[in-house]
Amino acid sequence: MPVISLFFGIRITMYYDEHNPPHFHAEYAGKSVSVDILNGYVTRGALPNRQLKFVLAWAELHKDELMQNWELASAGKPLNPIDPLM
């Protein structure tokens, strides 16, 4: 599973050949979530509140890049790194 961003100890990944809706995964301190890219909400899992706020803010800023990576992943192509939250 390719890592597409890393910030504040949060690892953002996206799998190849995933199911819809378009989503990504975020992991922090042994906990993880799946986040719907288009709607910006958690579909599965949990993170500490502060880290979840970081992830959701980052996702909103990079929605277009996340969707581009979703299309690349669906086609089995290499994913692009996305800038971390600063």
C-alpha angles and dihedrals in degrees: 000000000000119000108227099178141005126195137151089000091304117128117207117201141169127200126222118242095019129166125253142293097069108254145151135213128239124194131191130165094343095312126105144188138192113222126201105232099207098044100030099227136121113260097181140006135014141258131187109280096250094050092044090054089052092050095048093046091049091048092053091051093049103035094124093049091047091053090049089053090047089056091047092049091049088054092047092245127139115276125236121239114245123215115259125243109270 
